Amino acid sequence: MKKLIYVLLALSLSTAPLTALAEEKTTDLQSDTDGWWDKQPREDKMLYTGLSAAAVIGVWGLLEWDYGSAGWYWANEQWFQEDTKYGGADKFGHFWFTYAAADGLTALYSSWGYERDRANIYAVMTSWTVQMVMEGMDATSETQGFSWEDMVMNTLGALSSVVFERNPKLDDLIDLKVEYVLNETPEGIFDDYSNQFYSINLKLDGFDSLKNTWLRYVEFQGGYFSRGYNEDDQLKKRALYAGVTLNFSRILYEQGWDKTGKALEYLQVPYSVPKVSHYL
């Protein structure tokens, strides 16, 4: 994934009401004191949101990723092999970001009055399209290139948002998260895959029989990480891991911290997971 993943996620989490659906707003209910943005039709807001994300990516790419330095460059990034650029961790980055951005935009579009399922479809289309535009711009860079592997993971991430949205019970049981911990000298936080963990979490509070027990605060986690890919380090390694952690979202929900609790369904608290690793 590229350097803007955290920027875009932060924007979606900070602007989207990630708790319950907002009441549908109609033109008749708008106040004369509403700003320009509040007066825009929701279709225009959705268009502006996608265009703004693509524009920011384009400007950043011109400054940092050599956009325009090649005609059309096809990158053969492969998947999770040891000799890939990030040991495959970037592929999970693409998956996770497309999924998390789609979920955040679903809440945002719902607050504009879209019915929840339709909001999710539009959000998934926005998230996937922005990723597609980014990949297309990457193709004009000799240091990046268009990667079909990235687009496959983007697509799987987008589809995951649809699956979880339409299966609330599954969403109660499973979280997909990223954790950032400082193990190595950062290459730059937005491309710093050698300090990240990508995980799938099983939440025990998703089981009806455990909702009223202390086990509702427990999560089991399995995931993937790569290390040694910063600064051409020769000690490259990839690993699967298992761990156990607290369900921080459940703790915060019970204290009324709904938005922070929702954010922690996507972001793992750093250094909060004792892990057992198996190196590949």
Helices and strands as residue ranges (DSSP letters): H 5-15, G 27-29, H 42-64, H 89-111, H 116-138, H 148-166, H 168-173, E 174-180, G 189-191, G 193-195, E 196-203, G 204-206, G 208-210, G 214-217, E 218-227, E 237-246, H 248-254, H 258-263, E 275-279
